[in-house]
Amino acid sequence: MASIRLTASVFASLALIPWSASAATLTPDSLTAPFGVQPTVGLSVTGGVTDPFFSDLSGLPFPGPGIVDLITGLQAFDSGGNPIGSFSVTGVTLMQGMSTLSPEFDNFSLSSPITYTSTLNPLSQVTVNPGDYNLGFVFDSDMSFQYSYTLDVSGVPDGGFLLYNDVEGAQTPEPSMWVPMGTLLTLLGIRRGMKARQLVGC
């Protein structure tokens, strides 16, 4: 009976792991070098959608297709250049080749300022501050590592614009599921060993 409870508790614990590993908040640990850094991006807004932002990361040695794109220090202005205090970025539409994607936005959470430096141009740097409006999204790039995106916004009238910094980095691999699977196999092995000893004792 104890071995059944042990197995059930292991499966229950493992069932929780993928959900916690795929939490919706990005952190500095979510991305790593190489970095593409574009300070002070300005995109005009028409009909609640920005002009496209074009990115060419083909010169960077990305280890895989996973890209994290951070949009940090977001500010909004009307057509006269006056700051808009209440606005939000509600979505992103990404175009790559013939494909159109709508990756989900996540909050970018950090406890202290962090500075990202362009891998190709060390003079290009962006400092991300915890108190700023910081978002990010993750997607798998094709082999071109070239793409564009537009942002959906609310609270910004036609002729207004967004101002922000763009940081792109390689996605940090998710924790391997071999660790929990190894734990499960170890516990099942212990259980079999216990049953074998019980049979020998009989």
Backbone hydrogen bonds, N-H to C=O, Kabsch-Sander energy under -0.5 kcal/mol:
donor,donor_aa,acceptor,acceptor_aa,energy
5,R,1,M,-2.2
6,L,2,A,-2.3
7,T,3,S,-2.4
8,A,4,I,-2.5
9,S,5,R,-2.3
10,V,6,L,-2.1
11,F,7,T,-2.3
12,A,8,A,-2.1
13,S,9,S,-2.1
14,L,10,V,-2.6
15,A,11,F,-1.9
16,L,12,A,-0.7
16,L,13,S,-0.8
17,I,13,S,-0.8
17,I,14,L,-0.6
20,S,16,L,-1.9
21,A,17,I,-2.3
22,S,18,P,-1.1
23,A,20,S,-1.0
26,L,107,N,-2.7
30,S,27,T,-2.3
31,L,28,P,-0.9
32,T,170,A,-2.4
36,G,168,E,-2.9
38,Q,166,D,-3.2
41,V,164,Y,-3.9
43,L,162,L,-2.1
45,V,160,G,-2.8
46,T,49,V,-2.7
49,V,46,T,-1.2
50,T,151,L,-2.2
51,D,44,S,-1.8
53,F,149,Y,-2.7
54,F,52,P,-0.5
55,S,147,Y,-3.1
57,L,145,F,-3.2
60,L,57,L,-2.0
62,F,60,L,-1.9
67,I,139,F,-3.0
68,V,169,G,-2.7
69,D,67,I,-0.5
69,D,137,F,-2.9
70,L,68,V,-0.6
70,L,167,V,-3.7
71,I,135,L,-2.8
72,T,70,L,-0.6
72,T,165,N,-2.7
74,L,133,Y,-2.3
75,Q,163,L,-2.2
76,A,84,I,-0.5
77,F,161,F,-2.3
78,D,82,N,-2.4
81,G,78,D,-2.2
84,I,76,A,-2.8
85,G,83,P,-0.6
87,F,85,G,-0.6
88,S,154,S,-2.2
90,T,88,S,-0.6
90,T,152,D,-2.4
91,G,152,D,-1.2
93,T,150,T,-2.4
94,L,92,V,-0.5
94,L,101,L,-2.9
95,M,148,S,-3.1
96,Q,99,S,-2.5
99,S,96,Q,-2.4
101,L,94,L,-3.3
106,D,136,G,-3.1
108,F,134,N,-1.7
109,S,26,L,-3.2
109,S,107,N,-0.7
114,I,128,V,-1.9
116,Y,126,V,-3.2
118,S,121,N,-0.6
118,S,124,S,-2.7
119,T,35,F,-2.6
124,S,121,N,-2.5
125,Q,123,L,-0.8
126,V,116,Y,-2.3
128,V,114,I,-3.2
128,V,126,V,-0.6
129,N,127,T,-0.5
132,D,129,N,-1.5
134,N,132,D,-1.0
135,L,71,I,-2.6
136,G,106,D,-1.9
137,F,69,D,-1.9
139,F,67,I,-2.0
141,S,65,P,-3.2
141,S,139,F,-0.6
145,F,142,D,-1.2
147,Y,55,S,-2.3
148,S,95,M,-2.2
149,Y,53,F,-1.8
150,T,93,T,-2.1
152,D,91,G,-2.9
153,V,48,G,-2.7
154,S,88,S,-2.6
159,G,45,V,-2.2
160,G,157,P,-2.3
161,F,77,F,-2.3
162,L,43,L,-2.6
163,L,75,Q,-2.6
164,Y,41,V,-2.1
165,N,72,T,-2.7
166,D,38,Q,-2.7
167,V,70,L,-2.3
168,E,36,G,-3.2
169,G,68,V,-2.4
170,A,32,T,-2.5
170,A,34,P,-0.6
171,Q,66,G,-2.0
172,T,30,S,-2.4
179,V,176,S,-1.0
181,M,177,M,-2.0
182,G,178,W,-2.5
183,T,179,V,-2.0
184,L,180,P,-2.3
185,L,181,M,-2.6
186,T,182,G,-2.3
187,L,183,T,-2.4
188,L,184,L,-2.6
189,G,185,L,-2.1
190,I,186,T,-2.3
191,R,187,L,-2.3
192,R,188,L,-2.3
193,G,189,G,-2.4
194,M,190,I,-2.4
195,K,191,R,-2.3
196,A,192,R,-2.6
197,R,193,G,-2.2
198,Q,194,M,-2.1
199,L,195,K,-2.3
200,V,196,A,-2.2
201,G,197,R,-2.4
202,C,198,Q,-1.3
